Every structure is written in C-alpha cells, then in structure tokens.
Amino acid sequence: AGSTGVGKNVGALAASGGHLKYTGLELGGDGPFVVLADADVDQAVRAAVMGKFLHQGQICMTTGRHIVHEDIYEQYVDALAEKAAHLPVGDPAGGNVALGPIIDENQLKKIDGIVQDAVAAGARLAAGGTSDALFYRPTVLADVNKDNPAWRQEIFGPVAPVMKFSTVDEAVELANDSEYGLSLSILGDVGMAMEIADRVE
C-alpha cells in the first residue's frame, strides 16, 4: 500500500466503469537530504535522526537518501551512526523508546532484505542492521553508490543510506536521480540551498 503501483491501480479503478471519481493520490517518497559543506554537522545529524527514524522511517516524507558533501562526509556518518546506535528501540507502551515496531513481518523482511542486499553490493554497515521480533535497529549504510538497492528503492523503514558528493552539480544530479518526489531537505548556506532547490525536480 502507498506505492506508485498501487496508486496507479487505485486511480485507474476510480476512473473506470463510468465512475470518474476524483482522486488525490499521495504515494511513495524517498526525499533527498542534502548536507552542504558548511552545515553544522551536529544540527544536521539531529535533523536526520528526526527525519529518518520518526515512526521507524515508515512515513512517505522521510529523509530517505542522505547526500553529504565530501568535506564533512566521514564526520556526518560517524555522528549519525553514533546517534542511531544509542536510540532506544522497543514497545512504546512499555517505556520511553524512540522507535517502536515495524508494521508487520512482511515489511520487516523487506527492510532487512534491502539492507542485506545493500551490504552485499558494497555498502558499509555503520550502525544497525539487526532486529528483535518486529523491532528493527536504526540503520546507517555508508559508501553506497547510485546502483545500490538501498539508494534505488523506497525502504519504508529506519535505514539511512549515505552518499558523498563533491560539487553542486553532483548534488543536484543525485537528488534528481530517483523516481520519487514529494520532499527535499537542504542544510547549509541558504544561497546555495536555494540554487539547488531551484534545480531539483
């Protein structure tokens, strides 16, 4: 549910058989999260944690693909992995936790499958990648490339794939290189952020 494929089917059914029902479809998303060279890394990581791990990453406007300038890339990955490793995961009814359960077993298997495929394809597991029952640890995947499954697919779980960029043109290309739209985040110099935002589809 919520995918582009499901949305196409819903739209077609609403228009078929003489129904001509008005539909508003808000489908999948995998929002780029661009961190510029001059961004405050601690603030960027706090924003990333909220944007990626809120509701276990099971929201369409999650900060999906983390695009980080090479000058602060390692610092960002280390800080994000450190935060992820210490977020409490468990039953929200039983205590003060940051992440609750994944919606069901099938979704958990899908999330873990993408993570395992991403690591097999060369991603570095910087944090997480494990589960206990339906509780999936917040996960950080570093050193992904544009063909990595974690970069190409909407994960819909608490998994943050991180890629570095060198130039504004490269950041724009990476942000645009997706079938998903919906949201975009840019942290750093406002002038450069506006330039990038104007060029992202």
VMD Tcl script that draws the C-alpha trace (Angstrom):
set ca {
  {0.00 0.00 0.00}
  {1.13 3.55 -0.66}
  {3.36 2.61 -3.58}
  {3.25 4.17 -7.02}
  {1.99 0.87 -8.46}
  {-0.89 0.70 -6.02}
  {-1.69 4.36 -6.70}
  {-1.91 3.73 -10.46}
  {-4.34 0.89 -9.84}
  {-6.48 2.99 -7.49}
  {-6.54 5.87 -9.99}
  {-7.49 3.54 -12.85}
  {-10.27 1.92 -10.83}
  {-11.65 5.32 -9.80}
  {-11.84 6.38 -13.44}
  {-13.17 3.11 -14.86}
  {-16.68 1.79 -15.26}
  {-18.15 5.25 -15.66}
  {-17.21 6.23 -12.11}
  {-14.95 9.20 -12.93}
  {-14.27 9.62 -9.22}
  {-11.95 12.45 -8.23}
  {-8.82 11.01 -6.64}
  {-5.97 12.63 -4.78}
  {-3.06 10.21 -4.61}
  {-0.15 10.79 -2.24}
  {2.20 7.92 -2.94}
  {5.72 6.79 -2.10}
  {8.62 9.09 -1.34}
  {12.34 8.89 -0.75}
  {13.25 12.50 -0.08}
  {16.82 13.63 -0.68}
  {18.52 15.09 2.41}
  {21.38 17.27 1.15}
  {24.03 18.36 3.65}
  {26.31 21.12 2.33}
  {29.97 21.56 3.28}
  {29.29 24.45 5.66}
  {26.41 22.80 7.51}
  {26.65 22.32 11.27}
  {27.16 18.55 11.44}
  {25.57 18.14 14.88}
  {22.44 20.01 13.81}
  {22.34 18.11 10.52}
  {22.52 14.79 12.34}
  {19.75 15.83 14.75}
  {17.55 16.73 11.77}
  {18.47 13.49 10.03}
  {17.59 11.38 13.07}
  {14.17 13.01 13.33}
  {13.55 12.90 9.58}
  {14.71 9.32 9.03}
  {13.81 7.44 12.20}
  {10.50 9.11 13.16}
  {7.78 6.43 13.07}
  {10.51 3.87 12.29}
  {11.01 5.54 8.90}
  {7.56 4.34 7.84}
  {6.39 7.70 6.51}
  {6.33 8.94 2.93}
  {8.13 12.20 3.69}
  {11.09 10.55 5.39}
  {14.57 11.91 4.72}
  {15.38 8.94 2.55}
  {18.67 9.46 0.71}
  {21.42 11.33 2.58}
  {23.63 13.30 0.17}
  {26.58 14.73 2.12}
  {29.48 16.92 0.98}
  {32.79 15.06 0.94}
  {34.44 17.54 3.34}
  {32.16 16.50 6.22}
  {31.08 13.07 4.99}
  {33.03 10.88 7.45}
  {32.19 13.15 10.38}
  {28.50 13.01 9.43}
  {28.46 9.21 9.02}
  {30.24 8.69 12.34}
  {27.89 11.06 14.19}
  {24.74 9.61 12.61}
  {25.88 6.06 13.35}
  {26.64 7.00 16.96}
  {23.16 8.51 17.42}
  {21.50 5.54 15.72}
  {23.37 3.06 17.90}
  {22.02 4.69 21.07}
  {18.38 5.23 20.13}
  {16.17 3.07 22.37}
  {14.00 0.61 20.45}
  {11.06 -1.31 21.91}
  {7.39 -1.36 22.80}
  {6.21 2.27 23.20}
  {3.59 1.11 25.71}
  {6.29 -0.30 27.95}
  {8.70 2.58 28.27}
  {10.40 5.63 26.82}
  {11.58 4.49 23.39}
  {12.47 6.32 20.19}
  {11.43 3.59 17.76}
  {8.59 1.12 18.02}
  {7.87 -1.94 15.87}
  {7.77 -2.26 12.11}
  {4.18 -2.58 10.89}
  {4.36 -6.34 10.19}
  {6.63 -9.30 9.47}
  {6.49 -8.87 5.69}
  {7.66 -5.25 5.90}
  {10.44 -6.16 8.31}
  {11.67 -8.85 5.90}
  {11.57 -6.34 3.05}
  {13.60 -3.80 5.05}
  {16.16 -6.36 6.13}
  {16.36 -7.78 2.61}
  {17.23 -4.35 1.22}
  {19.86 -3.84 3.93}
  {21.46 -7.23 3.27}
  {21.41 -6.65 -0.49}
  {22.91 -3.18 0.03}
  {25.82 -4.59 2.06}
  {26.36 -7.36 -0.49}
  {26.52 -4.65 -3.17}
  {29.29 -2.79 -1.31}
  {27.62 -0.57 1.28}
  {29.30 -0.27 4.68}
  {27.05 -1.08 7.64}
  {27.89 1.77 10.03}
  {25.08 1.04 12.53}
  {22.12 -1.28 13.00}
  {21.13 -3.94 10.52}
  {19.63 -6.22 13.15}
  {16.18 -6.87 14.57}
  {14.46 -8.45 17.55}
  {10.95 -9.61 16.74}
  {9.40 -6.64 14.85}
  {11.87 -4.13 16.29}
  {14.45 -3.13 13.66}
  {17.51 -1.23 14.87}
  {18.08 2.22 13.32}
  {20.50 1.52 10.50}
  {23.10 3.62 8.72}
  {24.53 2.47 5.38}
  {27.61 4.37 4.26}
  {29.52 4.36 0.98}
  {26.51 3.47 -1.14}
  {26.56 4.17 -4.87}
  {23.79 5.09 -7.29}
  {23.10 1.44 -8.18}
  {22.85 0.22 -4.61}
  {19.43 -1.26 -3.69}
  {19.22 0.97 -0.61}
  {19.64 4.02 -2.85}
  {17.27 2.97 -5.63}
  {14.32 1.70 -3.56}
  {11.95 3.27 -1.10}
  {12.92 1.38 2.06}
  {10.00 2.46 4.27}
  {11.96 1.61 7.39}
  {14.63 3.02 9.73}
  {17.50 2.82 7.26}
  {19.62 5.81 6.22}
  {21.75 5.30 3.09}
  {24.51 7.93 2.85}
  {26.44 9.03 -0.25}
  {29.04 11.76 -0.65}
  {29.14 14.50 -3.27}
  {31.79 16.97 -4.43}
  {30.04 19.68 -6.46}
  {26.67 21.40 -6.57}
  {26.03 19.82 -9.96}
  {26.64 16.39 -8.48}
  {24.32 17.07 -5.54}
  {21.56 18.15 -7.94}
  {22.11 15.08 -10.12}
  {21.93 12.75 -7.11}
  {18.80 14.45 -5.76}
  {17.08 14.19 -9.14}
  {18.14 10.60 -9.83}
  {15.03 8.94 -8.43}
  {11.52 8.03 -9.48}
  {10.28 9.52 -6.20}
  {9.42 13.14 -5.50}
  {7.38 14.62 -2.64}
  {10.01 16.27 -0.41}
  {13.55 17.68 -0.29}
  {15.75 18.91 2.58}
  {18.89 21.02 2.22}
  {21.08 22.07 5.17}
  {23.80 24.71 4.88}
  {24.35 28.01 3.10}
  {20.94 29.47 2.24}
  {22.02 30.90 -1.12}
  {23.46 27.59 -2.31}
  {20.47 25.72 -0.84}
  {18.09 27.89 -2.88}
  {20.16 27.31 -6.02}
  {19.98 23.56 -5.51}
  {16.26 23.65 -4.65}
  {15.53 25.55 -7.87}
  {17.25 22.82 -9.87}
  {15.70 19.78 -8.17}
  {12.64 18.36 -9.89}
}
mol new
graphics top color blue
foreach p $ca { graphics top sphere $p radius 0.5 }
foreach p [lrange $ca 0 end-1] q [lrange $ca 1 end] { graphics top cylinder $p $q radius 0.2 }
display resetview
